[in-house]
Amino acid sequence: MYRISELASLVGLSRTALLYYEKLNLINGKRLSNGYRVYSDRDVQQVLLIQQLQSGGLTLAECKSCLESKLDKSVLRLRYNELEKEIKQKEWSLGLLSSLLGNKTSKPLHETLSKIAPDAHIDWLKVQGFDEKQALRIKWLSKDMNEHDKYMQDFMRVFETLESWGPNSKEDTASAFKLLSCNPKRILEVGCGKGNSTIVIAKLSNAEIVAIDNEKLALDELKGKLTLNGLNSRVTTHCVSMTELNFGDDKFDVVWAEASAYIMGIENALSKWKPLLKDGGVLVFSDLVWLTDKPSEASINHWKSYYPDIQTIETRKSQIGKAGYQLENTFTVSEQAWKDYYEPLQKRLNELAPVMKNSQAMFDIQNGVNLYKSHLGEFGYQFFIAKSL
Ligand SMILES: C[S@@+](CC[C@H](N)C(=O)[O-])C[C@H]1O[C@@H](n2cnc3c(N)ncnc32)[C@H](O)[C@@H]1O
């Protein structure tokens, strides 16, 4: 037999807690003639059993019902769901701390931040010592501070030999150019890559063209093409970020951005590039949009992670209007342009597969290509030709 203080120390509870157990009839001490309350081994076991039930999140009253076999299953289900939610939250917290410690991928954190706090996300990356180019690449490509260098090395290895870095075709570029209402004298091309569109625009116009990109490798190839085509005198290249464009008073008739404005965000680009245009100048950009009201789950999940700001054409049109432009024309980039992009990319992935096993970048790029092959039509690139008002 145990006195209440002995029982309390055996089960790790206070005397007051045990008196409450007693009050609820969960344990039944016997009173001795001297007035002391004593408990049996059975009481000790009863308290241990109750403690087990409490560890499932049950209150003392619920433990009592459970011991009497009267507990409604819905109460258990409720506790279960609450606990499951709590565990998921804790797992997220654990993952987050682990990624901040550099022990685990920070991809989920970056995906969430890109969606809910895109500007603060970039600023935070910069504070950690990443330059703007790296910060944007973490946001769009690696989504991981800890594995970023390796990821980008693999990513560039895949793309460096490819001619096309996005779904574009000479025909679509030419169609967009022919829809211009002006005869441009000065054109700024933003994110020109290896210059597929630059060459088309240069050949279709007599304009002076400034082509910018922040990837030197791409600009070096473009320079080679310019020489081959005798276009050096009219087209100059600059390795600079699209977020830091400043040409003073030298404004442009057209700002051209194929598959690149998304990098700084469409609404941001609409407002930041407007001052670069002359009065009545035209912004031509292409952007990935939903082409259906009911995209499949596969497409939604993919773009949630790779382009969280994907919109419908109508939404983009309204943003263009709000930013002080008048939409002059819009059309969807051909499926051929996508094929010209992903078929050579698939070939390159196949070539590199044996030597780049376990590469996260390869895995992500292949997932993208798989989606283009199976779900193109639910989404696509859309050209917007918008006059600055
Ligand atoms: C999807 S590719 C499109 C290239 C080309 N316009 C096309 O349609 O094939 C995006 C391009 O933007 C460039 N880019 C990425 N971030 C940039 C930045 N901050 N400033 C300038 N160019 C950038 C990339 O190097 C790449 O060439």
The ligand as an SDF file (V2000), in Angstrom:
LIG
                    3D

 27 29  0  0  0  0  0  0  0  0999 V2000
   13.9220   31.4570  -71.0580 C   0  0  0  0  0  0  0  0  0  0  0  0
   15.3200   32.2820  -71.6410 S   0  0  0  0  0  0  0  0  0  0  0  0
   14.6920   33.0930  -73.0520 C   0  0  0  0  0  0  0  0  0  0  0  0
   15.7590   33.4690  -74.0030 C   0  0  0  0  0  0  0  0  0  0  0  0
   15.2850   34.0420  -75.3330 C   0  0  0  0  0  0  0  0  0  0  0  0
   14.6080   35.3070  -75.1870 N   0  0  0  0  0  0  0  0  0  0  0  0
   14.3960   33.0300  -76.0010 C   0  0  0  0  0  0  0  0  0  0  0  0
   13.1900   33.2780  -76.1110 O   0  0  0  0  0  0  0  0  0  0  0  0
   14.9230   31.9950  -76.3960 O   0  0  0  0  0  0  0  0  0  0  0  0
   15.5240   33.5890  -70.4550 C   0  0  0  0  0  0  0  0  0  0  0  0
   16.7300   34.4500  -70.7230 C   0  0  0  0  0  0  0  0  0  0  0  0
   16.7870   35.4770  -69.7530 O   0  0  0  0  0  0  0  0  0  0  0  0
   18.1360   35.6040  -69.2940 C   0  0  0  0  0  0  0  0  0  0  0  0
   18.1080   36.1810  -67.9410 N   0  0  0  0  0  0  0  0  0  0  0  0
   17.8350   35.5620  -66.7820 C   0  0  0  0  0  0  0  0  0  0  0  0
   17.8700   36.4210  -65.7670 N   0  0  0  0  0  0  0  0  0  0  0  0
   18.2030   37.6250  -66.3110 C   0  0  0  0  0  0  0  0  0  0  0  0
   18.4000   38.9280  -65.7650 C   0  0  0  0  0  0  0  0  0  0  0  0
   18.2660   39.1480  -64.4600 N   0  0  0  0  0  0  0  0  0  0  0  0
   18.7290   39.9150  -66.6020 N   0  0  0  0  0  0  0  0  0  0  0  0
   18.8700   39.7070  -67.9250 C   0  0  0  0  0  0  0  0  0  0  0  0
   18.6740   38.4930  -68.4950 N   0  0  0  0  0  0  0  0  0  0  0  0
   18.3540   37.4720  -67.6970 C   0  0  0  0  0  0  0  0  0  0  0  0
   18.6850   34.2150  -69.3510 C   0  0  0  0  0  0  0  0  0  0  0  0
   20.1000   34.1930  -69.4050 O   0  0  0  0  0  0  0  0  0  0  0  0
   18.0460   33.7080  -70.6370 C   0  0  0  0  0  0  0  0  0  0  0  0
   18.8350   34.0170  -71.7450 O   0  0  0  0  0  0  0  0  0  0  0  0
  1  2  1  0
  2  3  1  0
  2 10  1  0
  3  4  1  0
  4  5  1  0
  5  6  1  0
  5  7  1  0
  7  8  2  0
  7  9  1  0
 10 11  1  0
 11 12  1  0
 11 26  1  0
 12 13  1  0
 13 14  1  0
 13 24  1  0
 14 15  1  0
 14 23  1  0
 15 16  2  0
 16 17  1  0
 17 18  1  0
 17 23  2  0
 18 19  1  0
 18 20  2  0
 20 21  1  0
 21 22  2  0
 22 23  1  0
 24 25  1  0
 24 26  1  0
 26 27  1  0
M  CHG  2   2   1   9  -1
M  END
$$$$
